[in-house]
């Protein structure tokens, strides 16, 4: 796919939660993983990513630990909490319902 997408409100949070459900990672790695999985369609600017990470952290859905990267830089690695796993499940179910409903409307002749 080519071109970038504008994400609907709240979608970035869902994508971050899903990405962190796979493994803990730092912010840049989250952005890169989403870019890679989406076949370069999703480009998450730092100005959107880090406020979302802080928001998810405040809600208790993710947690973070400071550490060092391979090149000895200080990094903050994020991981999903139990509450975050439950939120991910709820948001996935809501997303599936929403997308099915939108498809029904769009496919109406």
C-alpha positions in Angstrom: 0.0 0.0 0.0 1.2 3.5 -0.6 0.2 6.7 1.1 -0.3 7.5 4.7 -3.5 7.2 6.7 -4.9 9.5 9.3 -5.9 7.4 12.3 -9.4 7.9 13.7 -9.5 9.2 17.3 -8.4 6.5 19.8 -7.0 4.1 17.2 -3.3 4.9 18.1 -3.9 3.8 21.7 -5.4 0.5 20.4 -2.4 -0.1 18.1 0.1 0.7 20.8 -1.6 -1.7 23.2 -1.6 -4.4 20.6 2.1 -3.8 19.7 3.1 -4.0 23.4 1.1 -7.2 23.9 3.6 -8.9 21.6 6.7 -7.8 23.6 8.0 -4.9 25.7 9.7 -2.2 23.6 10.8 1.4 23.6 8.9 4.2 21.8 11.0 4.3 18.6 10.6 0.5 18.3 6.8 0.8 18.7 6.7 3.3 15.9 9.0 1.2 13.7 7.0 -2.0 14.3 3.7 -0.3 13.3 5.4 1.2 10.2 6.7 -2.3 9.2 3.5 -4.3 9.9 1.4 -1.7 8.1 3.6 -2.0 5.0 4.8 1.6 5.5 1.2 3.0 5.6 1.4 4.1 9.3 3.9 6.8 10.2 3.5 7.7 13.8 5.2 11.1 14.5 6.9 11.4 17.9 4.5 14.3 18.7 1.6 11.8 18.6 3.4 8.7 19.9 4.9 10.0 23.2 1.8 11.8 24.4 -0.2 8.6 23.7 2.4 6.5 25.7 2.2 8.9 28.6 -1.6 8.9 28.5 -1.7 5.0 28.5 0.8 5.0 31.4 -1.3 7.4 33.4 -4.3 5.2 32.8 -2.3 2.2 34.2 -2.6 0.2 30.9 1.2 0.3 30.3 4.2 0.6 32.6 7.8 1.6 31.8 11.3 1.0 33.0 14.4 2.9 32.3 17.3 1.0 30.9 20.1 1.1 28.3 20.0 0.3 24.7 22.6 -1.8 22.7 24.5 1.4 22.0 24.5 2.4 25.7 21.8 5.1 25.4 19.2 5.5 28.1 15.8 4.2 27.0 12.4 3.8 28.4 10.9 0.4 27.7 7.2 0.0 27.9 5.2 -3.1 28.6 1.5 -3.9 28.9 0.0 -4.3 32.4 -2.9 -6.7 33.3 -5.3 -3.8 33.1 -3.8 -3.0 29.7 -4.5 -6.6 28.5 -8.1 -6.3 29.6 -8.4 -2.9 27.9 -6.9 -4.3 24.7 -9.5 -7.1 24.7 -12.3 -4.7 25.2 -11.1 -2.3 22.6 -10.5 -5.1 20.0 -14.1 -6.3 20.5 -15.4 -2.7 20.1 -13.3 -2.2 17.0 -14.6 -5.4 15.4 -18.2 -4.4 16.1 -17.6 -0.9 14.7 -15.8 -2.1 11.5 -18.5 -4.7 10.9 -21.2 -2.1 11.3 -19.5 0.4 9.0 -19.0 -2.3 6.4 -22.7 -3.1 6.6 -23.6 0.5 5.9 -21.0 0.9 3.1 -22.1 -2.3 1.4 -25.8 -1.3 1.4 -27.1 -0.8 -2.1 
